Amino acid sequence: MNLKRRYIAVFSLFGLFLAYLLIHYAFLIFGGKAPPALRQPESLAERGAILDRNGRYFAIQIRFADVSIWRPSIIDIDVLSNEISPIIDMTPQEIRSRINASESNFLFLRRQIDDSTARRLAALLDEKKIKGVMIQPIVGRVYPERNLASQIVGFVGDKNRGLEGIEFAFNNILEGLDNDGKGSSIYLTIDTHVQHILQQIAASAMEETQAEAVLFVAMDPRTGEILGSASLPDFDPNNIRSSDANSRMNRSAIWAFEPGSTFKVFSLAALMDSGAISGNTTFFCNGVYAQTRGAPINCLGNHGRVTAKEIIIHSCNAGAAYASDNISAGAFHQLLSNFGFGSRTGAGSPGETAGYLVPSANWSDRSKPTIAFGQEIAVSAYQILQATSAIANDGILVPPKIISRIVSADGRNVTEWENGESRRVIGAETARAMRSYMADTASTGAMGWRAGIQDMSIGVKTGTAQIIDPATRRYSDTDFIASCVALLPSENPSLILYLAIVKPQGVIFGSRIAAPKIREAAESLIDYLGIPRGRNPQVEHPPSINIPAGRLPAVESHVPDFSGLAKRVLLPLLLRDDLNVEIRGDGWVRRQSPPAGTPVTGGMRIILELE
C-alpha cells in the first residue's frame, strides 16, 4: 500500500510539471508576453574568437534573432504586416503572402536579423501590443576578413559547431566544453597584412598563368611562425554554400606533390653534411645521367664539370644524380627524414599530410638519383618551410606553427602554443654554404636572377616539376608545378617564402614565372616587417585616437551614415543577402561608398574603409 501511494505521489508531481509546461508555452505561443530572458537574453553561449597575431578578427560570434509567426495568435494581419514591415526589411505584401501561403500555423518570417533590429522589433511589439510574432535570440558566426586565410580558419555549421579548419580542430576549446560553455579565443601566427600580400600576388600569378591552383607561404625561420599561407582558389566562409571542396582545400598543409628542383637544396645539403661529397667534389654533366637501367635521366643543359654550388646555381639534374651515387640508399633516406620529409610537421592545421617518402628498402635503382633532384618524393609546402628553416638557422630545424596562443574567456589564462622541438639536422658550415649557393642563384645570369632585389641579398632556388597523370600513371607532358623558395636576407634570414604555381599554361618554368612573384612579395614584406635595408619607410601614427560608440543603423530605403562605427558593429552587414558589403581595414569607419542618403538597390555594393 505504501508503494502504491508513492507511485500516486510521483505521477501526480510529474503531471503537475507537464501541466506547468503546457500552460507556460501556451502562454507564450498564444500571445502572452514572453519573459525578458526569452525575448532578449542577458547572455548566450559565447564561442571563442579566432584572431590574427595582432588581434584582428578572423572569426567572431555575434547575436542574431529569428523572427517567427504563430498564426492562431494574430489579431489583425494587416496591422501586423504594416507595423513590422520597415523593421524587418520586407514589404507588407511579402509578409502577408508568406503568412497566408504557409501550410503550418508556425513559420519563420526572417532568419538571422541583427541584434539591434531585434531590439527595435521587440520594443515595437510591446508598444503596439502585436500578437503572433515571436523573436528567438540566437548566436551566429561572422568572418570579417572573408576569403583571407579562409581555409586555415575554416567555418561552422548550422549548430555553430566547427566543420573545417581551426573551427573544427579546436572546436572544444572554442566552445568551452571543458569550461562551462565559456569558449577561449585562438590567436593565429598569421599576420593579416602579410596574408593579404600573399593572396594578392598569388591571385595575379594565377590570372597571368591561367594556373589550376597557387599556394604561397611565408614563415619566420627563427620561431617557426607561419606569417601567411595563401591557397587559391579560396572561398568566403560567410557564404559557405557557394563554395566547393576544391576552394576549401588548405593546399599548403594537406596537399602532397613532387617538389622538383627546389629539393636539390636539401639533397645536396644532406650529401655534403654526411661527408659523401664536399664543396669541391666535381661531377661531369653531358646533359644526361645514364647510370640506371631504363630511360636515362635528362638534364636541361650540358653543364660540363660541376660542383655542388654549380648544381644549385644551374639546377643540374645530372649533377645531383651523380652526387647521390656517393651515399647508400639507407643513409640518404635517413638524412632526408631528418629534414622532416615523410612526417607531419604538426603546424596545427587539421588534415596535414605526411607527404611521401618510401622506405629505402623499397627503392628501385632509379630512386636515389631521381629523389636527389625532387622526383619520386612528395612533400607539402609546410614541409618545405620546415626543411628550409634548417638552412636559415645554421643547421637548426624549427618546426612551423599556425597557432600562437590560446586565451581564456576572461583573459586571465594565456597558453602559448608550443610547436615541436627544434633540433640540429646539419652542421652550421653546410647551412652557410647552401645559403651562399642560393644567394649566387639570385645573381645576374643564374637561374633565379628574376627573384633578385635591390639593397638586400636574397637566396633562392627555383623548380619545375612534372606531375603524374592519374590516367596513365606516367609523368604528364603538359602539366607542371613551377616553384621558388627564398631566404632573406641570405646572410641571416628572418623570412622564408615559398611559391608553387600548379599547372600553369604557356610558360611553365619556375625561374620564369615563380621567381618574379617572389621578388614582388619580398619588396612589400621587407618594408612591412622592418627587415633592415637602406630604404625602409617610417610611418608615424597619431599619439591617441577617439573610439566612438554606436549601434548599426538600419539599411532600408537609403544608405545610412556609417561614420565612426567600429568594425565589430558592422559585422552583421556581411550576412546580408541583398547587399554586397566590403569592409576594408581595421578600426573605425572613415570613408564610405556610396555616400549616406544614396537610395538602396538590390545587390548594391557598399564599401566601408576603416582606420
Secondary structure, 3 states (H helix, E strand, C coil): CHHHHHHHHHHHHHHHHHHHHHHHHHHHHCCCCCCHHHHCCCCCCECCCEECCCCCEEEEEEEEEEEEEEHHHCCCHHHHHHHHHHHHCCCHHHHHHHHHHCCCCEEEEEEEEEHHHHHHHHHHHHHHCCCCEEEEEEEEEECCCCCCCHHHHCEECCCCCEEEHHHHHCHHHHHCCCCCCECCEEEECCCHHHHHHHHHHHHHHHHHHCCCEEEEEEEECCCCEEEEEEEECCCCHHHHHHCCCCCCCCHHHHCCECCHHHHHHHHHHHHHHHCCCCCCCCEEECCEECCCCCCCEECCCCCEEECHHHHHHHCCHHHHHHHHCCCCHHHHHHHHHHCCCCCCCCCCCCCCCCCECCCHHHCCCCHHHHHHCCCCCEECHHHHHHHHHHHHCCCEECCCECEEEEECCCCCCEEECCCCCCEECCCHHHHHHHHHHHHHHCCCCCCCHHHCCCCCCCEEEEEEEEEEECCCCEEEEEEEEEEEEEEECCCCCCEEEEEEEECCCCCCCHHHHCHHHHHHHHHHHHHHHCCCCCCCCCCCCCCCCCCCCCCCCCCCCECCCCCCCEHHHHHHHHHCCCEEEEEECCCEEEEEECCCCCECCCCEEEEEEEC
